[in-house]
Amino acid sequence: MLPLSMAGAGEKHMISRVTGREDMRQHLADLGFVPGEQVEIISDTGEGNVIVSIKDTRLGITSQMASKIMVD
């Protein structure tokens, strides 16, 4: 298991759990980051942001948020 922030561009992973404070976990769940969902890293901007594809949607999240999402 590793944080999503450590995954490389083009990799697909399954979300195993989401950590952090309750408000952060709820926000990520609202965006679709829930255990069992597949997520793909589209690109890492290198400026602290990560672009991902989840549930047929592309989203930009901060690397801090990505570090709370644990994937297999």
C-alpha positions in Angstrom: 0.0 0.0 0.0 1.3 3.5 -0.9 -0.1 7.0 -0.9 -1.5 8.2 -4.3 1.0 11.0 -4.2 3.8 8.4 -4.7 2.2 6.8 -7.7 3.6 7.6 -11.2 1.8 9.0 -14.2 -0.1 6.4 -16.2 -0.5 4.0 -13.3 -3.9 2.7 -12.3 -4.6 1.8 -8.7 -7.4 0.6 -6.5 -8.2 2.8 -3.5 -7.8 0.8 -0.3 -8.5 3.5 2.3 -8.6 7.3 2.9 -6.9 8.8 5.9 -6.9 12.2 7.5 -9.4 14.3 9.4 -13.1 13.6 9.0 -13.8 16.7 7.0 -11.0 15.8 4.5 -12.2 12.2 4.2 -15.7 13.4 3.6 -14.5 15.9 0.9 -12.5 13.2 -0.9 -15.5 10.8 -0.6 -17.7 13.5 -2.2 -15.2 13.7 -5.1 -15.4 9.9 -5.5 -12.3 8.8 -3.6 -13.8 5.8 -1.8 -12.3 2.3 -1.0 -12.7 -0.1 -3.9 -12.7 2.6 -6.6 -10.1 2.6 -9.4 -8.0 5.8 -9.9 -5.5 6.6 -12.6 -2.7 9.2 -12.4 -2.9 11.3 -15.5 -0.1 13.6 -14.6 1.9 15.1 -11.7 2.4 18.8 -12.4 5.5 18.9 -10.2 4.1 22.0 -8.5 2.2 20.1 -5.8 -0.8 19.1 -7.9 -1.9 15.8 -9.3 -4.4 15.2 -12.1 -6.3 12.0 -11.8 -9.0 10.1 -13.5 -11.7 8.6 -11.4 -15.3 7.5 -12.3 -14.8 8.8 -15.9 -13.9 12.3 -14.6 -10.6 14.1 -14.5 -9.8 16.0 -11.3 -6.9 18.1 -10.1 -6.1 17.6 -6.4 -3.2 18.8 -4.2 -0.4 16.5 -3.4 -1.4 16.9 0.3 -4.9 15.5 -0.6 -3.3 12.7 -2.7 -1.1 11.7 0.3 -4.3 10.9 2.3 -5.5 8.4 -0.4 -3.9 5.0 0.1 -3.8 2.7 -2.9 -2.7 -0.9 -3.7 
